[in-house]
Amino acid sequence: MNKSMLEILACPICKYHPLELSEINAKDELVSEGTLYCDPCSRFFPIIEEIPIMLPDELRDKKQEMDFLNKFKDQIPEKIITKANPWHL
């Protein structure tokens, strides 16, 4: 995901903007792994292989996202690991 996308991305659930970016793997303006976080509704959206996964809760892949959380739990903000919606560790 190019960091410039933060200017246009909003939470698909509550429409809040701007989202908080946490980078895990990034080079210059390109984030290959990371998270986007929405403060008002406490939802996180993973960035996997440069793609922000910003789907409504009912269309999200819980297994994929739990695997992502487990893999990067030491690099993801605590509020995502312990309290984020729709699931957390």
N, C-alpha and C positions, 0 to 999 in steps of 0.2 A: 504494500500500500504506500503510495506516495504521501508524505506528510501534508502536502497541500490539500489533500482531501478533507482534512479536519475542518476546513472552512465551510464545507457544504454538508458534511454528515450530521445527521440528527438521530436520536433514539427512535427506532421504529414503533415503540410502544407509547411513549409519552411525548414524543416530538421535541424533547429538550436538546438544546444546542448551546455551547459546544461540549463535545464528549472529551473525557480525559484519556490521553494516550499514555500507555506504559510500554516501553520498548524492551523486547527481550533480545532479538537479533535485528540489527539495523546497520545500514551503511549509507552515509550521507542522508539523503532525503527519502530513502526507501526502507520501509519496515517489513521484514520478512516474517517475523514472529512477534506477537505482542498482544495487548488487550486494549479495548476501548471500554470506558466505564461511564455510566450515566448516574450522576449523583441523585437526582430526584426519585428515580425508581429502583436504584441500586442494582441495575442490570449490567452484566459484563458481556462483551462480544469479543471472541477471540479473533486474532489475525493469524491465519494459517497459510503458509506458503504465499505471502503477500496479499491474501484476500481477506478482507474483513467479513466475518460471518454474522450478518445482521438480520436474522430472521425472527418472526414472531415465535413466542415460546413453543407453541404447538408444532412448529415445523423444525425445531432445533434437534440436532442429533446428540442426545445426552451422553452416549458412550464416547463419541469423538471428543466432546467438550470435557468430560471427566478425565479422559486420557491426557488431554492437553493440560488441564489443571495439575494433574499428578506429575507430569513430565517437567513442568516449569514452576512448581510450587515454591521453590526458593527464590524465584525471580519475579513473581507476581505480587502486587500489593496485598497486604494482609486482609484488607477489607473485601477483596474479591475472593480470597481463599476461604474466609470464615463466614461471610455474610451475603455474598452476591446472589442475585436472582438470575435465572430461575433455579439454579443449583449451585452448590459450593461443597468444599471438602469437609 
